[in-house]
Amino acid sequence: MFREAFPILSTPDLGRAMRFYCDVLGFESQYRFPTEGEPEFVTLRLESLKLGLGANPEVRPGRHFALWLYTDDVDEAVGRLRAAGVPILREPQDMPWGERIATAADPDDNQIHLGAAIT
């Protein structure tokens, strides 16, 4: 029925959100509208992942969205995020369902969950 999901995150500060998702998490800008001047919407890509960011000055920071990113090494990812000044909300821990997880926050206080299978 469905073949993919494309989450779009609204943010009051599109430039700040772009810097976080591109500079810290490694996404690359794939599309922007309008093409000239300040963008109102961008599509970001990281390998097979796609994320939309839309400017919306009425959105207030808060936990409106959660993003799960799977990695090979949660502890290494947390260290990299911490070094970039990203708030870590939950330190890495092993969960009973077989994943090691941690939680960070983006500049709008949305949760970024990191996960890896315990091997």
ROPABA-28206 format. One record per residue (C-alpha): x, y negated, z; residue number from 1. Coordinates in steps of 0.2 Angstrom, whole numbers. Last residue first. Layout:
<u=X v=Y w=Z torpa=NUM>
...
% end
This chain:
<u=125 v=39 w=95 torpa=119>
<u=113 v=26 w=102 torpa=118>
<u=104 v=18 w=88 torpa=117>
<u=107 v=-1 w=86 torpa=116>
<u=96 v=-16 w=90 torpa=115>
<u=97 v=-35 w=91 torpa=114>
<u=82 v=-45 w=96 torpa=113>
<u=81 v=-63 w=90 torpa=112>
<u=68 v=-72 w=101 torpa=111>
<u=61 v=-89 w=95 torpa=110>
<u=68 v=-103 w=106 torpa=109>
<u=67 v=-116 w=92 torpa=108>
<u=87 v=-116 w=91 torpa=107>
<u=86 v=-97 w=90 torpa=106>
<u=86 v=-86 w=105 torpa=105>
<u=96 v=-70 w=110 torpa=104>
<u=90 v=-52 w=115 torpa=103>
<u=99 v=-36 w=117 torpa=102>
<u=96 v=-18 w=112 torpa=101>
<u=104 v=-1 w=113 torpa=100>
<u=92 v=12 w=105 torpa=99>
<u=87 v=29 w=110 torpa=98>
<u=69 v=28 w=117 torpa=97>
<u=76 v=27 w=135 torpa=96>
<u=84 v=10 w=131 torpa=95>
<u=103 v=6 w=133 torpa=94>
<u=107 v=-11 w=137 torpa=93>
<u=115 v=-26 w=129 torpa=92>
<u=112 v=-43 w=139 torpa=91>
<u=95 v=-51 w=138 torpa=90>
<u=92 v=-69 w=135 torpa=89>
<u=108 v=-73 w=126 torpa=88>
<u=109 v=-92 w=122 torpa=87>
<u=118 v=-95 w=106 torpa=86>
<u=134 v=-105 w=108 torpa=85>
<u=144 v=-98 w=93 torpa=84>
<u=155 v=-87 w=105 torpa=83>
<u=139 v=-80 w=112 torpa=82>
<u=133 v=-75 w=95 torpa=81>
<u=149 v=-66 w=91 torpa=80>
<u=149 v=-57 w=108 torpa=79>
<u=131 v=-52 w=106 torpa=78>
<u=135 v=-45 w=89 torpa=77>
<u=150 v=-35 w=96 torpa=76>
<u=139 v=-28 w=110 torpa=75>
<u=125 v=-23 w=98 torpa=74>
<u=137 v=-13 w=86 torpa=73>
<u=130 v=-5 w=70 torpa=72>
<u=117 v=-19 w=68 torpa=71>
<u=98 v=-20 w=67 torpa=70>
<u=90 v=-37 w=67 torpa=69>
<u=73 v=-38 w=75 torpa=68>
<u=65 v=-56 w=73 torpa=67>
<u=52 v=-62 w=86 torpa=66>
<u=40 v=-77 w=82 torpa=65>
<u=30 v=-90 w=91 torpa=64>
<u=41 v=-90 w=107 torpa=63>
<u=43 v=-109 w=110 torpa=62>
<u=48 v=-125 w=101 torpa=61>
<u=34 v=-136 w=96 torpa=60>
<u=27 v=-135 w=78 torpa=59>
<u=20 v=-152 w=73 torpa=58>
<u=35 v=-157 w=63 torpa=57>
<u=33 v=-142 w=51 torpa=56>
<u=47 v=-138 w=39 torpa=55>
<u=46 v=-120 w=33 torpa=54>
<u=59 v=-107 w=34 torpa=53>
<u=57 v=-90 w=24 torpa=52>
<u=67 v=-75 w=28 torpa=51>
<u=73 v=-61 w=17 torpa=50>
<u=83 v=-45 w=22 torpa=49>
<u=91 v=-34 w=8 torpa=48>
<u=108 v=-41 w=10 torpa=47>
<u=105 v=-57 w=20 torpa=46>
<u=93 v=-69 w=11 torpa=45>
<u=86 v=-86 w=15 torpa=44>
<u=71 v=-94 w=7 torpa=43>
<u=69 v=-112 w=10 torpa=42>
<u=54 v=-124 w=12 torpa=41>
<u=52 v=-143 w=15 torpa=40>
<u=69 v=-147 w=8 torpa=39>
<u=76 v=-164 w=9 torpa=38>
<u=81 v=-172 w=-7 torpa=37>
<u=80 v=-163 w=-24 torpa=36>
<u=76 v=-144 w=-27 torpa=35>
<u=59 v=-147 w=-18 torpa=34>
<u=58 v=-133 w=-12 torpa=33>
<u=73 v=-122 w=-9 torpa=32>
<u=78 v=-105 w=-14 torpa=31>
<u=92 v=-92 w=-10 torpa=30>
<u=101 v=-100 w=5 torpa=29>
<u=112 v=-87 w=13 torpa=28>
<u=110 v=-78 w=29 torpa=27>
<u=126 v=-75 w=40 torpa=26>
<u=118 v=-75 w=58 torpa=25>
<u=128 v=-90 w=64 torpa=24>
<u=131 v=-102 w=49 torpa=23>
<u=116 v=-96 w=39 torpa=22>
<u=102 v=-93 w=52 torpa=21>
<u=108 v=-106 w=64 torpa=20>
<u=112 v=-120 w=51 torpa=19>
<u=96 v=-117 w=42 torpa=18>
<u=86 v=-119 w=59 torpa=17>
<u=95 v=-135 w=62 torpa=16>
<u=91 v=-142 w=45 torpa=15>
<u=73 v=-137 w=46 torpa=14>
<u=70 v=-146 w=62 torpa=13>
<u=51 v=-144 w=67 torpa=12>
<u=52 v=-126 w=62 torpa=11>
<u=39 v=-114 w=54 torpa=10>
<u=46 v=-96 w=52 torpa=9>
<u=41 v=-86 w=36 torpa=8>
<u=41 v=-67 w=37 torpa=7>
<u=42 v=-58 w=20 torpa=6>
<u=36 v=-40 w=22 torpa=5>
<u=39 v=-27 w=9 torpa=4>
<u=31 v=-13 w=-1 torpa=3>
<u=13 v=-13 w=5 torpa=2>
<u=0 v=0 w=0 torpa=1>
% end
